[in-house]
Amino acid sequence: LYPFTTENNHGLLSVYNVTDKNILLPCSSSDHIFNFLLQNPNKIVAFDINNLTLHLFYLKKAAIIGLDVDSYINYLYVYKKNRKSLSLENYIIIRKYLPDNEKVFWDSIYLSFSEKQIRNSYLFFKPSYSKNTIKAINPYLKENNYKILKNKLLDFDIKFINDDIVNIPDIIDEKFDFIYLSNIAFYRLNLKDLYSLMIRFDTHL
């Protein structure tokens, strides 16, 4: 799991505007969802090619609602030397904002492993960039935006699809104003198959 995006969402949002639009994008670290949500889209459909990322989404959503922005960054900045990351203390604070099935999942993690074991495990990708960089590339981590996002997450309904990216065009049956695939397909396909996949996605654009 990527606790934070490795992509420059600040640059992305400076180019694209999804206000009142229907958008399709990857769940991944959830940062794309949180950043685009600030632009007030009409609908968000997030595809989830790794079913663990949906668990991460709900954990981060709960953390945003329950923590201030600095505590949130420290909690998700999964680095071996950061003893505040994935702390049980913060998990107890945000747990009440998790759906019941997510409480079962994350409770089992915290009951089975210590904070240090979770931090040092292969469950989370360890960032090679600083907290300041994370803030710079994610508009939702600005103080005012973060407060706005807290409220939006309480009542905005996001639809999730869990499947291989090559199957997504066959599963969705609607049109989107904006489709963002990140760089996911490049890890999965050669150029010929990638081109074919883009054509199939294009029918939904």
N, C-alpha and C positions, 0 to 999 in steps of 0.2 A: 504494500500500500504506500502511496505517496501522500504524506500528511499535508503537503502543500504542493501547488503546481510548480513546474520547472519552466513554465512559459510566461512570457510577458503579457499578462492580461491587461495591464494598463495601456500598453500600445495597441492591443487588439480592440479595446473599447473606444480608443480614440479614433478608430477607423470605421467601426460598425456601430450602428444604432438599431436596437431591437424593440424600441418603444411600441407597444400595442401589437407586436408581431408574435407569430407562432414560431418557436425555435426548437431545433433538435441538436443535442450536443452530448458528449460523453460525460458519464458520472465521474469517473476517474478520482481526482483528489477532492472533488466537489467545488473547487475554487471557481471554475467556469460558471457553475450554477449561481453561486453567491454573487459573483461580479456582475453577471448579466441581469440578475434579478433587480439590481439597483436601477436598471434602465426601464423598469416597469413593462416587461413583455406581457403579452396576452396569455401565452401558454408556454410551458417548458416540458419537453419530453427528453428524458435523459436515458441513454442506453448504457448498460452495465455489462461489459464483457467479462468482468471478474466479479463474481457474486459477493466477494468481500467488500467491494467498494461501496455497496449499499449500506453495509454496517458502518463504514466510515462516515458516510453522509449523515446518518442519524446521530452518530457520536459528535460530529462537528456541529451539526444543527443544535444539539442540546448544549454544547459548550458555548456557542455564540449567545444563546438565550440566557444561559446561566452565569457567564463570566464576563468580566470587563475585557477589553481588547488585549491588554498586555498579558493578563492571565491566560487568555485563550491562546495567544501565540506561544507562550511558555509551555502550556499543556501539550500543544501539538508539535512543538519543535523537538522532534524525537532524535535526540543526540545523546550519546553515552554519558557525556559529562554534564548534561543538563538534568539535574535531579528533580526538577519540577515537571519534566515532561512525563505525561501519562500518570501523574501522581494519583494515588488512591484518594487523597484529600479532595482534589478537584473532581474526581469521578463521583464521589459521594454527593457533591454539590449539584452536579449536572444530571445525575441519574434520574431524578424525578421528571425530567423533560424527555426521557426516552420512551418510545412505545414499549408495551409489555414484552413483545418478542425480542426487542433489542436489549432490554434489561437482562433477559435470559442469556443472550449471547455474550454481552460484555461482563456480566456478573461471573460467568463461567471462566472468562479470561482472568479476571482479577482474583478469583478464588483459587485458580490453578497455578498462577505464577505471581512472583513478586514484581514490584514496579521495575526493579533493575532487570529482571529476566525479560519482561515485556520490552523494555527499551533496547536491550541488547539482542533481541530475537530478530529473525528474518521477516517478521510480519510487517515491519515498517522500514521503508527506504530511509537511509540516513542522509540528510541534506548536506551538500558540500558548500552551501551558500549561507550568508548571515541572516539574522533576523531583520536587519535593515533592508536587505535585498528582498526578502519576502514581503515586507511592507510596501516597498517601492513598486513591485509588479502586481500587487493586489489592491485595487481601489477600495474594496470592502473593508480593508484593515485601517483605513483612515477613521479617526474618532467619530466624526459625524455620520459617515457612511455606515459604520458599524452599528450605530444606534438605530439608523433607519432600517438596516437589514434585520435586526432583532425583531422588529414589529412585522416586517414582511413575512418572515419565516413562520409566524404564528398562524397565518391564515392563507398562505399561498399553496395551492395544491400542485405538486410536481408528479408527473407520471413517469414510471421507470419501466424499462424493457431490459431483460437479462438474456443475452444471447451473443453468439459470435458475430462480429461486425459484418461478415459476409452474408449473414442471414437477415440483418436488420431491414434492408429495403423490401424484403418479401413479407415482413411482419407488419410494418407500418402501413396504414391504409388512408393516409391523409397527406395534405400538402403543407409545406413549411415555407415561411418567408426567409428563414435563415437556417442553414445547416452547417454545423462546425464539427469536423471530424478529428481535430487536433492532429497528431502524427501517428495515431494508433494503427492505421492501415499499413503504414510503411514497415511495421514490425511483423506484419502478418502475410504480406503479399509481394509477389514480384511485380515488375512494372506492367506487364500485360494484364494480369489479373486485377491490379490496382486500377487501371484504366477502365476495365469492364465494371468494376464496382462503382466508380464515379458516375458512369453512365446510368447505372441502376438507381443510384441516389438522386441523380438529376431529375428523374421522373417524378420525384416527390418535392421538387423545389418550385 
